[in-house]
């Protein structure tokens, strides 16, 4: 550990009002990094206190942690992981702290095996490009990132704000930089225009850009802007509506289909059968946000049913608890899901 434990166990009470509490002090060698770790006005420590119901008090490059045993161990793992990030030259933002806390809490299920120690370091999947390193912020993101490395076809499904598309593009950028693929192909169904893009003004790029903007944003976040522009011009990065995939075999490529819930059954089958040699395919979407005409079945929903259990395919399902945007987004998603469940139940009763 980079944080050296100086004091352990204390009988004093914590804010959790437990009688069996744990107390220790972690000291970090680099004063500047310790200051960044604790955050401006110790805001990162305050977040630890709020989420884990512990007491965390900073003194110089040390932090005194008191609370229930499980929670203090979670705090230890989170701080140790974040300090390692700082040592590696990365920054620590509020979202990184929240992610480390989520992962530390989830890790307890894995740390109860007899062969594993309670002080084991927190291990979170990462995607690294020359411009940026992205670490998993929830257990589901961790599983998703590991599935992207392992499987040739990955479905990432769930609500907005869970990082499905962003991590898919980040992984594709990483594969391109590694030389594992020769190109990146990004696609979305342009449902709002019925894919009749000829009615829109401008050239083809200008016609489809509004539908593909989230993919561009993720690309520019993971790669230098000039390299993205050159790659697009050279055809190394191709961004096109789903209709342009017909009749092609996509080999030596990382291929992403975003907003897949808005594909028809025929479009989804067409897309999946484009998979060529040495290609990776990632399909993302939210089955609860289908914009297809009434009565038209979502190709994503159907594919998840048909392909269940097929070897070589991974399906990662995100929940509202995986939302990594503003905390209010998670509560909004949860409220809508609850309303949908009530409506579905009411419909079943009416039948």
C-alpha positions in Angstrom: 0.0 0.0 0.0 1.1 3.6 -0.6 -0.8 4.8 2.4 1.1 3.5 5.4 -1.1 2.4 8.3 0.1 3.9 11.6 -2.7 3.2 14.0 -5.3 0.4 14.1 -8.3 -0.4 16.3 -9.9 2.0 18.7 -12.9 1.6 21.0 -14.3 5.1 20.4 -17.7 5.6 18.8 -18.1 6.7 15.2 -21.0 8.4 13.5 -22.4 4.9 12.7 -23.0 4.4 16.5 -21.4 0.9 16.3 -19.7 -0.4 19.4 -17.1 -2.4 17.3 -15.4 0.3 15.4 -12.1 0.4 13.5 -9.6 3.3 13.6 -6.4 3.8 11.7 -4.2 6.5 10.2 -3.0 6.4 6.6 0.1 8.4 5.7 1.0 9.1 2.1 4.7 9.8 1.2 4.1 12.6 -1.3 2.7 15.7 0.4 1.5 17.3 -2.9 -0.3 14.2 -4.1 -1.8 13.6 -0.6 -3.3 17.1 -0.9 -4.8 16.3 -4.3 -6.0 13.0 -2.9 -7.9 14.7 -0.1 -9.3 17.3 -2.4 -9.8 21.1 -2.1 -11.0 21.8 1.4 -10.9 18.0 1.9 -13.9 17.5 -0.4 -12.9 14.0 -1.4 -12.7 12.9 2.3 -16.1 14.5 2.9 -17.5 12.4 0.1 -16.0 9.3 1.7 -17.7 10.3 5.0 -21.0 10.8 3.3 -21.0 7.6 1.3 -19.4 5.2 3.8 -20.6 6.8 7.1 -17.2 7.1 8.5 -15.1 9.9 10.0 -12.1 11.0 8.0 -9.8 13.8 9.3 -6.8 15.0 7.4 -3.6 16.3 9.1 -0.9 17.2 6.6 -0.2 14.1 4.5 -2.1 11.8 6.8 -5.7 10.9 7.2 -7.3 9.5 10.3 -10.3 7.1 9.5 -12.8 5.9 12.1 -15.9 3.8 11.5 -17.4 0.4 11.2 -14.8 -2.2 10.2 -16.2 -2.9 6.7 -16.6 0.8 5.8 -13.1 1.7 7.0 -11.6 -1.1 4.9 -13.6 0.2 1.9 -12.2 3.7 2.5 -8.7 2.3 2.7 -9.0 0.5 -0.6 -10.6 3.6 -2.3 -7.9 6.0 -1.1 -5.1 3.6 -2.0 -6.5 3.2 -5.5 -6.9 6.9 -6.0 -3.4 7.6 -4.7 -2.0 5.1 -7.3 -3.8 7.0 -10.0 -2.1 10.2 -8.8 1.3 8.5 -8.8 0.7 7.4 -12.4 0.1 11.0 -13.4 -3.7 10.9 -13.7 -6.0 13.4 -12.0 -8.6 12.6 -9.3 -12.0 14.2 -9.9 -15.2 13.8 -7.9 -16.5 11.2 -10.3 -13.3 9.2 -9.8 -13.8 9.2 -6.0 -17.4 8.1 -6.4 -16.3 5.3 -8.8 -13.6 4.2 -6.4 -16.1 4.1 -3.5 -18.6 2.0 -5.6 -15.9 -0.4 -6.6 -14.5 -0.7 -3.0 -18.0 -1.5 -1.7 -18.6 -4.1 -4.5 -15.1 -5.7 -3.8 -16.2 -6.9 -0.4 -18.2 -9.7 -2.1 -14.9 -10.9 -3.7 -12.7 -10.4 -0.6 -14.6 -12.9 1.6 -12.9 -16.0 0.0 -10.5 -17.8 2.4 -7.7 -17.4 -0.1 -8.0 -13.6 -0.3 -7.0 -11.0 2.3 -9.2 -8.2 3.5 -6.4 -5.7 2.7 -6.2 -6.7 -0.9 -5.8 -3.8 -3.3 -8.7 -2.5 -5.3 -8.4 -3.7 -8.9 -10.5 -1.8 -11.5 -10.5 -2.4 -15.3 -9.0 0.4 -17.3 -8.9 1.6 -20.9 -5.8 3.5 -21.8 -5.0 5.6 -24.9 -2.1 8.1 -25.4 -4.4 10.9 -24.4 -6.4 9.5 -21.6 -6.9 6.6 -19.1 -10.5 5.7 -18.1 -11.1 3.5 -15.1 -14.3 1.6 -14.3 -16.5 3.5 -11.9 -19.1 0.8 -11.2 -18.9 -3.0 -11.0 -21.0 -3.2 -14.2 -18.6 -0.9 -16.0 -15.8 -3.2 -14.8 -17.5 -6.3 -16.1 -18.2 -4.4 -19.4 -14.6 -3.3 -19.9 -13.4 -6.9 -19.2 -15.9 -8.3 -21.7 -14.7 -5.9 -24.4 -11.3 -7.4 -24.0 -12.5 -11.0 -24.0 -15.4 -11.2 -26.5 -15.7 -10.6 -30.2 -19.3 -9.4 -29.9 -20.5 -7.5 -26.8 -23.9 -6.1 -26.1 -24.0 -3.2 -23.6 -27.6 -2.4 -22.7 -29.2 -0.2 -20.1 -30.2 3.4 -19.3 -28.5 6.6 -20.4 -25.5 7.9 -18.4 -24.0 4.5 -17.6 -21.0 5.0 -20.0 -22.0 2.3 -22.5 -21.2 4.2 -25.7 -18.3 6.2 -24.2 -16.4 3.1 -23.0 -17.1 1.3 -26.3 -15.5 4.2 -28.3 -12.7 4.3 -25.8 -12.0 0.6 -26.3 -12.1 1.0 -30.1 -9.6 3.8 -29.9 -7.3 1.7 -27.7 -7.5 -1.2 -30.2 -6.6 1.1 -33.0 -3.6 2.6 -31.2 -2.4 -0.9 -30.2 -2.6 -2.0 -33.9 -5.1 -4.7 -33.0 -7.4 -3.3 -35.7 -6.9 -1.3 -38.8 -9.9 0.9 -38.5 -12.9 2.0 -36.4 -16.5 2.0 -37.8 -19.1 3.9 -35.8 -22.8 3.7 -36.7 -26.2 4.7 -35.5 -29.7 4.2 -37.0 -31.0 7.7 -38.0 -34.5 6.9 -36.9 -35.7 10.5 -36.5 -35.2 11.1 -40.2 -36.5 7.6 -41.2 -33.0 7.3 -42.7 -34.2 9.4 -45.6 -31.2 11.7 -45.2 -31.5 13.1 -48.7 -34.1 15.6 -47.5 -31.5 17.2 -45.1 -29.2 20.1 -46.3 -25.5 19.7 -46.8 -23.2 16.8 -47.8 -23.4 13.3 -46.4 -21.2 14.2 -43.4 -23.3 17.2 -42.5 -26.5 15.1 -42.9 -25.5 12.4 -40.4 -23.4 14.4 -37.9 -26.3 15.4 -35.7 -27.1 11.7 -35.1 -23.5 10.7 -34.5 -22.3 13.6 -32.3 -22.0 11.5 -29.1 -19.6 9.2 -31.0 -17.5 12.1 -32.1 -17.4 13.5 -28.6 -16.1 10.3 -27.2 -13.5 10.0 -30.0 -12.1 13.5 -29.4 -12.0 12.7 -25.7 -9.8 9.7 -26.2 -7.6 10.9 -29.2 -6.0 14.2 -30.1 -8.3 16.2 -32.3 -5.9 16.5 -35.3 -5.4 12.7 -35.3 -9.2 12.1 -35.3 -9.6 14.5 -38.3 -6.8 12.8 -40.2 -8.1 9.4 -39.5 -11.6 10.4 -40.6 -10.2 11.9 -43.8 -8.1 8.8 -44.5 -11.0 6.4 -43.8 -9.3 4.9 -40.8 -12.3 6.1 -38.7 -15.6 5.8 -40.5 -18.8 7.3 -39.1 -21.9 6.4 -41.0 -25.7 5.7 -40.6 -26.7 2.1 -40.3 -28.2 2.0 -43.8 -24.6 2.3 -45.2 -23.5 -1.1 -43.7 -25.6 -3.3 -46.0 -23.6 -5.5 -48.3 -20.3 -5.0 -46.6 -17.9 -7.4 -44.7 -16.3 -5.5 -41.9 -12.9 -7.2 -41.2 -9.9 -6.0 -39.1 -12.1 -3.4 -37.5 -13.7 -2.3 -34.3 -17.3 -1.8 -35.2 -19.8 0.0 -32.9 -23.6 0.2 -33.3 -25.0 2.8 -30.9 -28.7 3.4 -30.1 -29.3 -0.2 -31.3 -32.8 -0.2 -29.7 -33.9 1.8 -32.8 -33.0 -0.9 -35.3 -35.6 -3.2 -36.8 -35.2 -6.9 -36.7 -33.9 -7.0 -40.3 -31.4 -4.1 -39.7 -30.0 -5.9 -36.6 -29.5 -9.2 -38.4 -27.9 -7.3 -41.3 -25.5 -5.5 -39.0 -24.5 -8.6 -37.0 -23.8 -10.6 -40.1 -21.3 -7.9 -41.3 -18.7 -9.3 -38.7 -15.5 -10.2 -40.6 -12.2 -11.7 -39.8 -10.3 -10.1 -36.8 -13.2 -7.8 -36.1 -14.7 -6.7 -32.8 -18.3 -5.7 -32.6 -20.0 -3.7 -29.8 -23.7 -3.0 -29.7 -25.1 -0.5 -27.3 -28.6 0.6 -26.5 -31.4 1.1 -24.1 -34.4 -1.2 -24.6 -36.6 1.1 -22.6 -36.1 4.0 -25.1 -37.3 2.6 -28.4 -38.3 5.3 -30.9 -39.5 2.9 -33.7 -43.1 3.3 -35.0 -45.7 1.6 -32.9 -45.9 -2.1 -33.6 -42.4 -2.4 -34.9 -40.3 -4.7 -32.8 -36.8 -3.5 -31.7 -34.0 -5.5 -33.3 -32.0 -5.1 -30.1 -34.7 -6.6 -27.9 -35.1 -9.5 -30.4 -31.3 -10.1 -30.7 -30.9 -10.3 -26.9 -33.6 -13.1 -26.9 -32.3 -15.0 -29.9 -28.6 -14.9 -29.1 -28.9 -15.7 -25.4 -26.3 -18.3 -24.5 -24.4 -18.2 -27.9 -20.7 -18.8 -27.4 -18.5 -15.8 -28.0 -21.2 -13.2 -27.2 -21.2 -11.2 -24.0 -24.2 -9.3 -22.7 -23.7 -6.7 -20.0 -26.8 -5.2 -18.5 -26.5 -1.8 -16.8 -28.9 -0.6 -14.1 -29.9 2.9 -12.8 -27.3 2.3 -10.0 -24.6 2.4 -12.8 -25.4 5.9 -13.9 -22.2 8.0 -13.6 -23.6 11.4 -14.7 -25.2 13.8 -12.2 -26.7 11.9 -9.3 -30.1 13.3 -10.2 -30.0 11.3 -13.5 -29.9 8.0 -11.6 -33.0 9.1 -9.6 -34.8 10.1 -12.8 -34.0 6.8 -14.5 -35.2 4.9 -11.4 -38.5 6.9 -11.3 -39.2 6.2 -14.9 -38.4 2.5 -14.6 -40.8 2.3 -11.6 -43.5 4.0 -13.6 -42.9 1.6 -16.6 -43.2 -1.4 -14.3 -46.5 -0.1 -12.9 -47.8 0.5 -16.4 -46.8 -3.0 -17.5 -48.4 -4.6 -14.5 -51.6 -2.6 -15.1 -51.6 -3.7 -18.8 -51.2 -7.4 -17.7 -54.2 -7.0 -15.3 -56.4 -5.5 -18.1 -55.7 -8.5 -20.3 
